[in-house]
Amino acid sequence: MRLLKRLIPDIYIGLILLFLYLPIAVLIVYSFNSVPKSFIWGGFSLRNYTGLFSGSDGKELLESLLTTLKIAAIASVVSTVFGVISCLGLAYLSKKMQGLLMNLTYIPNVMPELVTGISFMLLFSFLGVQKGQFTLICAHIAFCVPFAILSINPKIKQLDKNLSEAAMDLGATQWQTLRLVIIPEIMPGIVSALMLTFTMSVDDYLISNFNVDSSTQTLPMKIYSMAKFGVNPKMNALTTLLFFAVIVLLVLSNLSSVKKAKNRKKQY
């Protein structure tokens, strides 16, 4: 019985991990399937990957991917900048005002994307702005800013205010204090905000669907339109490449954090 009690947590964690990653494992395996549009294994093949760069479907997927990455890059950078500015401003307010504004920030995070997408669609229609990449970027920035604030604000709270005061006492200007003291200290939060908002923007479908015209298609929109006609094996190949790209970025980010931690220990 004692052995069973010890194994129950491990079994539970194993089942959760299996539930989370089994679909991804199936996706990766069938991206190498030689039989097109089938769940019957026909042998190992790289035709789905080579088709991404040769066939018409693959080129359309890559074009939508480049569009998505461009929009996500702009949205993540701008929303992170807004998040840094917002968190720095919140730090100088009273605790009561901070709590009020943070509660307002939480609302978009828990609000369904359907409501956000329709709201921006109505706003752009009211303002007479033609839908396109500009409206899509604006909607994604507004969607990502609350997530950036949630990633950066804890680092701002952990920041020792004596550091900035000491820097200014030693003759540093406010800009130098911000650039050389505050930003390096909250850099892990900034990196987390960039990664989170970039992922949220790449993954978004509903907000994109309501705030862009037919001339622009993001990757989720393109995959959804292609999925109506059955499973395209090139989608498996592309999403597999995206999965491993994310894994590589996470590994590099963790290695960088570990290296910085070791350097700090050596300094002390």
Secondary structure as UniProt FT lines:
FT   HELIX           2..30
FT   TURN            31..32
FT   TURN            36..37
FT   HELIX           47..51
FT   TURN            52..54
FT   HELIX           56..91
FT   HELIX           95..110
FT   HELIX           113..127
FT   HELIX           133..158
FT   HELIX           161..169
FT   TURN            170..171
FT   HELIX           174..177
FT   HELIX           178..182
FT   HELIX           183..185
FT   HELIX           187..203
FT   HELIX           206..210
FT   TURN            214..215
FT   HELIX           219..227
FT   TURN            228..229
FT   HELIX           233..267
//
